[in-house]
Amino acid sequence: MGPYYYVVEKISGDYAFLKRTDIDENDLMQVAMALLPQSIDEGTRLKWENLVYTVE
């Protein structure tokens, strides 16, 4: 499964809003912060593969 690439566009409370960067898509995906690496901030690039997010 994957990999898919994202950038953290916005963090709001317990949720981050991710924008997919490996395809042309303008929609933001809402993801619980508990599912993401603790070291993320707005602008962090992420890779999703095999149901796991890692910092790119």
C-alpha positions in Angstrom: 0.0 0.0 0.0 1.5 3.3 -1.0 3.7 5.1 -0.7 1.8 8.4 -0.8 3.3 11.8 0.0 1.8 14.6 2.0 2.7 18.0 3.5 1.1 19.2 6.8 -0.8 22.3 5.8 -2.4 23.2 9.1 -2.6 21.9 12.7 -5.8 22.6 14.7 -6.1 21.0 18.1 -5.9 17.2 17.9 -6.0 17.2 14.1 -3.6 17.9 11.2 -4.8 18.7 7.7 -2.6 17.1 5.1 -2.3 17.9 1.4 -1.3 15.1 -1.0 1.8 16.1 -3.1 2.3 13.2 -5.4 -0.8 13.9 -7.4 -2.8 17.1 -8.4 -5.3 17.3 -5.6 -6.4 20.4 -3.7 -8.4 18.7 -1.0 -7.1 18.5 2.5 -7.3 15.3 4.5 -8.0 15.5 8.2 -5.9 13.1 10.3 -5.8 12.7 14.1 -2.4 13.9 15.6 -2.2 10.5 17.5 -1.6 8.8 14.1 1.3 11.1 13.1 4.9 11.3 14.3 5.2 13.5 17.3 7.8 15.8 15.7 5.6 17.2 13.0 4.7 20.9 12.5 3.1 22.8 9.7 5.2 22.4 6.5 6.5 18.9 7.5 6.6 16.4 4.6 5.2 13.0 5.3 5.2 9.6 3.6 2.4 7.2 4.2 3.1 3.5 3.5 1.7 0.3 4.9 -0.7 2.3 7.2 2.2 4.2 8.8 3.1 7.9 8.5 6.9 8.8 8.6 8.7 12.1 8.3 10.3 12.5 4.9 
